[in-house]
Amino acid sequence: MTSDENRTINKEYWEKNIGRFAGFYDKKSEENIIAPAWLSFLYKTIIFSIEKKFMIDRYNIVSSYIDRNVSAGIRIADVGCGSGIFIKKMLANGAFVYALDYASTAIELVRKSLSEQDLDRVELRQFDILENPIPEVDVVISIGVLTYIADAGKYFDHILPHTKKFFFNFLESCHVLNRIRIMAPLLNVRKISFHNHVQVASELRKRNFKINNIIKLATGFIIEAEVNTK
């Protein structure tokens, strides 16, 4: 399967599932994964409960980053905004937010979750990060996006020249569980892409970004990076 075919499958998947996936943060997920009935049953009865713990950890890590880096007057892009779980926090901190997602259902979920007053400080766009560069901003948060993109170079090219700070995550290709998913594609129920931490660091350095913090989470990492001014 080509990367373009994977992207098409992923877009269709998230158009159907973004609302269900948001349930990870507050209730049992009803996400319908791409898998045979037996594997789907295994995920819903065992794996989802494990993933939920990591999703809560991820939420707390991202919230902490927002509190430390987003304040009044900041312009921030939420690339892959999903259901908009972090947008109200960004708005509460005084930011103007570009809410970007390639699933139209995600954009509508965000729109419905915000008040008219909130929408005055939010620009909603259905947006494919592999096709277009982001607007000029101070900070970019992109959680759960590179995990579905094989071409990390294009992803970084469309983000890094347009921001000073970048906060994102990826799944590590060298992790034993991810190596199993690579070798047994049936187990890769969300058609995830995996990346090597050394290569990710190299891509950032090539674009004059330095890593300030690396946070281990589940089978991957969350990275805090910013423009290297030295």
Secondary structure as UniProt FT lines:
FT   HELIX           3..21
FT   HELIX           22..25
FT   HELIX           37..42
FT   HELIX           43..47
FT   HELIX           48..69
FT   TURN            72..73
FT   STRAND          75..79
FT   TURN            82..83
FT   TURN            85..86
FT   HELIX           87..92
FT   TURN            93..94
FT   STRAND          96..101
FT   HELIX           104..113
FT   HELIX           116..119
FT   TURN            120..121
FT   STRAND          122..126
FT   TURN            129..131
FT   STRAND          139..142
FT   HELIX           146..148
FT   HELIX           152..157
FT   TURN            158..159
FT   HELIX           160..162
FT   STRAND          165..172
FT   TURN            173..174
FT   HELIX           176..183
FT   HELIX           185..187
FT   TURN            189..190
FT   HELIX           197..206
FT   TURN            207..208
FT   STRAND          209..217
FT   TURN            218..219
FT   STRAND          220..227
//
